[in-house]
């Protein structure tokens, strides 16, 4: 084998062992499933593409972008457009990220206060209910914080006594609450949500309400945001319809955003991302119609799936549906063999035993998915 093959290169193995953090070596990289030739219903993407007319208009806009220059005033234009889109309250500001993933990581970085006499020689803690979005735990680990996951109830609701006990014990620097949650797709009970927000605030912790799936939900925390200065609202344009553009934004009080923004890399949002996002916001009505269609398709899927024998269907306020089947691996492989790719989440957490996550697609995609599921159970 070649001398530079990492499997047979002792020097490289030694270098990795000495210079790469042991916890990183022990980690599994985030993997993206190969969807070539398959109906892709595994990643909660908007299945609708732009019309030919809008494609042409966007192409002209992107073609005119000054790629030889670093991002400049158009970033300010984008922030103004997003402020209007999100209806920011007075005294609030936003921070841009290369997807919400980067913002989650930057939050952890900014809050990684080192152990000291002041904090009892304890590491800062990130807390979140589980199962939930994997990046909360991963970002905490990579930025040197401890992570505490609190299991949901068996019907995927917040376990309020357990959450309050964990907050009291660990006094987290950041508490993440996905609203709706991923992969369970449900909204939390309002009273439980508010109790957790208040409890975390009593210990001086931040609470991040992650609204990645807000375009498909009947509720938002935005109208309650100003009640609590320690609450931040995290959103993304990925579910809006721009998953490939990679743009997220964090909303909070100006003074707080001003501090968090100090850890943001310069030029973290490219000129192409910026221009594509501005174009989309100028055609917001098109994306709202797409979201409405996805919600209609979701309700139809929920109705049909409820009739499948042996399948448990969980409520959804997102563009995905969580189901439990008799044998998740068998069903996943069967659907893939029939040309449909979904997400097998059964190994992510004990509460997700034999669960699959289905992205809501177009009507033809959903019909193909249902047929594949029925014959793969």
ABEGO torsion letter per residue (X at the ends): XBAABAAABAAAAAAAAAABBAAAAABBBBBBBBABGBBBAAAGBBABBBBAAAAAAAAAAAAABBAABBBBAAAAAAAAAAAAAAGBBBGBBBBBBBEAAAAAAAAAAAABBBBBAAAGGBBBBBBBBOBBBAAAAAAAAAAGBBBBBBBBBAAGBBBAAAAAAAAAAAGBABBBBBOBBOAAGBBBBAAAAAAAAAAAAAAGBBBBBBAAAAAABABBAAAAAAABAABBBBBBAAAAGAAAAGBBBBBBBAAAAAAAAAABBBGABBAAAAAAAAAAAAAAAAAAAAAAAAAAAAAAAAAAAAABBGBBBBBBABABBBBBBABAAAAAAAAAAAGBBBBBAAAABAAABGBBBBBBBBAAAAAAAAAAAAAAX
